[in-house]
Amino acid sequence: MIDMTHEDIERIWNSFSHYIPDKQKSDAAIDFVSTLRDIGVEDKEIKASSDYDPKIEEAVGSVYAKDIDEEEYGDDNELVY
């Protein structure tokens, strides 16, 4: 796991997000959150950073929604408890 706090995530996002056109910020935020997750940043820190910026909040919801969908139903489409 990468040792990074939600404050670090906020600082990184803030350092470059104002250079991204508004139309592309949602896509950039999703890629940013996905990359953080891929490199091993703790989920709780990524999720905590969603309080900072609405685009990051949307991205966290989008990235982690995929997990919820996959976890709720098994391969046979039966609900998993």
Backbone bond lengths (Angstrom), bond angles and torsions (degrees), N, CA, C in turn:
res aa  C-N    CA-C-N  psi(-1)  N-CA   C-N-CA  omega(-1)  CA-C   N-CA-C  phi
1 M - - - 1.457 - - 1.539 110.34 -
2 I 1.290 114.53 142.31 1.463 121.58 175.81 1.524 107.88 -82.61
3 D 1.322 116.38 132.30 1.455 120.59 179.74 1.534 108.81 -85.22
4 M 1.329 115.65 95.20 1.458 121.81 -178.47 1.527 108.15 -140.96
5 T 1.314 116.26 136.19 1.460 120.63 179.28 1.525 109.75 -96.81
6 H 1.334 115.18 167.56 1.467 117.90 177.17 1.527 111.10 -64.12
7 E 1.335 117.38 -27.21 1.465 120.01 176.13 1.528 110.57 -65.74
8 D 1.337 116.63 -39.25 1.466 120.48 177.01 1.526 110.44 -63.19
9 I 1.321 115.94 -43.13 1.462 121.14 179.64 1.524 109.75 -61.56
10 E 1.314 116.62 -44.27 1.465 121.07 178.82 1.523 111.30 -61.31
11 R 1.328 116.61 -42.98 1.470 120.38 179.88 1.524 111.40 -63.57
12 I 1.324 116.13 -43.19 1.467 119.25 179.63 1.522 110.06 -63.43
13 W 1.335 116.94 -48.81 1.468 120.64 179.79 1.531 110.65 -58.53
14 N 1.303 116.53 -44.84 1.467 120.55 -178.59 1.530 111.70 -65.42
15 S 1.322 117.25 -30.21 1.466 119.83 -177.05 1.523 113.02 -68.08
16 F 1.333 117.93 -25.54 1.457 118.50 -178.83 1.522 115.20 -125.56
17 S 1.312 118.96 -14.12 1.468 120.05 -173.65 1.524 113.40 -64.74
18 H 1.315 117.63 -29.69 1.469 118.49 -178.86 1.532 111.98 -72.94
19 Y 1.331 117.82 -9.44 1.466 121.28 175.31 1.531 112.21 -87.64
20 I 1.325 116.44 -11.89 1.461 121.48 -176.45 1.521 109.21 -91.57
21 P 1.330 117.46 130.56 1.470 119.49 177.25 1.533 110.29 -59.96
22 D 1.315 116.53 145.73 1.464 121.58 -176.73 1.522 112.88 -54.51
23 K 1.330 117.12 -35.81 1.463 120.73 -179.82 1.527 112.27 -61.72
24 Q 1.317 116.83 -26.81 1.460 121.24 -174.33 1.527 113.87 -105.20
25 K 1.315 117.41 -2.26 1.463 119.83 -176.05 1.521 113.29 -64.20
26 S 1.311 118.10 -37.45 1.467 119.70 179.84 1.520 111.18 -62.90
27 D 1.324 116.26 -46.26 1.465 120.06 178.56 1.526 111.23 -64.12
28 A 1.324 116.25 -40.99 1.458 120.16 179.30 1.528 110.91 -64.52
29 A 1.318 116.36 -40.45 1.462 120.24 179.56 1.528 111.18 -64.57
30 I 1.333 116.73 -39.99 1.469 120.11 177.79 1.523 110.12 -63.75
31 D 1.315 117.37 -44.25 1.465 120.36 177.72 1.524 111.02 -63.17
32 F 1.316 116.92 -39.89 1.463 122.04 179.81 1.528 110.38 -62.83
33 V 1.318 116.99 -49.52 1.464 121.34 -179.80 1.529 110.66 -63.87
34 S 1.316 117.11 -42.48 1.468 120.75 177.94 1.522 111.33 -61.49
35 T 1.319 116.46 -41.07 1.460 120.57 179.35 1.521 111.06 -65.84
36 L 1.325 116.59 -43.41 1.467 119.52 177.22 1.520 110.38 -56.83
37 R 1.293 114.96 -44.04 1.465 120.25 -179.93 1.525 110.97 -65.41
38 D 1.322 116.46 -42.97 1.466 121.49 -178.99 1.530 112.55 -63.35
39 I 1.330 117.01 -33.34 1.469 118.97 -178.83 1.524 112.44 -87.13
40 G 1.321 116.72 -0.37 1.452 119.71 171.98 1.514 116.87 98.20
41 V 1.314 117.65 18.05 1.463 119.79 174.20 1.534 107.12 -68.59
42 E 1.319 116.31 138.27 1.457 120.68 -177.58 1.528 111.33 -60.05
43 D 1.331 115.06 137.29 1.465 121.02 -179.35 1.519 112.10 -57.07
44 K 1.329 117.15 -40.19 1.474 119.21 -177.58 1.525 111.45 -63.22
45 E 1.338 117.53 -33.91 1.463 120.52 178.75 1.526 110.84 -72.92
46 I 1.330 116.03 -39.08 1.470 119.46 177.78 1.524 109.46 -63.93
47 K 1.327 116.38 -46.14 1.466 120.44 -179.34 1.525 111.33 -64.64
48 A 1.326 117.37 -36.20 1.472 120.68 178.58 1.526 111.29 -65.84
49 S 1.317 117.06 -28.95 1.468 119.61 -179.69 1.523 111.93 -71.85
50 S 1.325 117.11 -12.88 1.465 120.03 -178.54 1.523 112.35 -68.93
51 D 1.316 117.49 -17.14 1.460 120.69 177.70 1.526 111.88 -73.15
52 Y 1.306 116.96 -15.68 1.457 122.43 -172.65 1.521 113.89 -81.25
53 D 1.326 116.43 -41.18 1.465 120.19 -171.27 1.525 109.04 -142.61
54 P 1.333 117.94 135.11 1.471 120.12 -179.53 1.529 113.77 -60.07
55 K 1.319 117.63 -33.22 1.468 120.37 179.53 1.527 110.51 -69.29
56 I 1.311 116.70 -38.63 1.469 120.37 176.66 1.524 109.30 -68.50
57 E 1.313 117.35 -38.68 1.466 120.81 177.43 1.532 110.63 -59.65
58 E 1.325 116.71 -45.69 1.466 120.92 177.35 1.531 110.64 -62.24
59 A 1.319 115.40 -42.24 1.465 119.96 -178.04 1.524 111.27 -65.40
60 V 1.314 117.14 -42.61 1.462 120.78 177.68 1.528 109.59 -61.20
61 G 1.321 116.06 -44.28 1.457 119.75 177.79 1.519 111.91 -60.01
62 S 1.319 116.12 -41.43 1.459 121.00 -179.24 1.528 111.74 -69.04
63 V 1.310 117.34 -47.63 1.462 121.38 -177.03 1.528 111.16 -66.24
64 Y 1.323 116.59 -43.37 1.467 119.60 -177.12 1.527 112.43 -83.63
65 A 1.307 118.75 -15.57 1.469 120.99 176.02 1.519 110.47 -65.51
66 K 1.309 116.78 -33.55 1.463 120.91 178.13 1.520 110.54 -60.55
67 D 1.328 116.85 -39.64 1.468 121.23 178.79 1.513 111.23 -65.58
68 I 1.302 116.48 -41.81 1.464 120.64 -178.82 1.521 109.38 -63.28
69 D 1.323 117.26 -44.30 1.456 120.83 178.78 1.518 111.34 -61.66
70 E 1.334 117.33 -42.32 1.455 121.25 -178.88 1.518 111.88 -70.63
71 E 1.334 117.30 -34.81 1.453 120.76 -176.85 1.522 112.62 -76.56
72 E 1.306 117.92 -29.08 1.454 120.04 -174.94 1.520 112.96 -74.55
73 Y 1.305 117.38 -27.87 1.458 121.07 -176.27 1.523 110.22 -125.59
74 G 1.307 116.00 134.31 1.453 121.63 178.41 1.512 111.15 -80.02
75 D 1.330 115.63 -174.66 1.459 121.57 -179.27 1.521 112.79 -61.54
76 D 1.330 116.03 -28.55 1.462 120.17 -178.80 1.529 112.05 -92.91
77 N 1.343 116.67 13.83 1.462 124.52 -179.84 1.522 113.11 62.96
78 E 1.333 117.05 21.07 1.454 121.68 173.79 1.519 108.07 -89.48
79 L 1.293 116.93 142.67 1.456 122.25 178.79 1.517 109.63 -64.46
80 V 1.331 115.82 130.28 1.461 121.61 179.77 1.521 108.42 -97.94
81 Y 1.326 116.82 131.92 1.467 121.46 179.73 1.495 111.15 -103.41
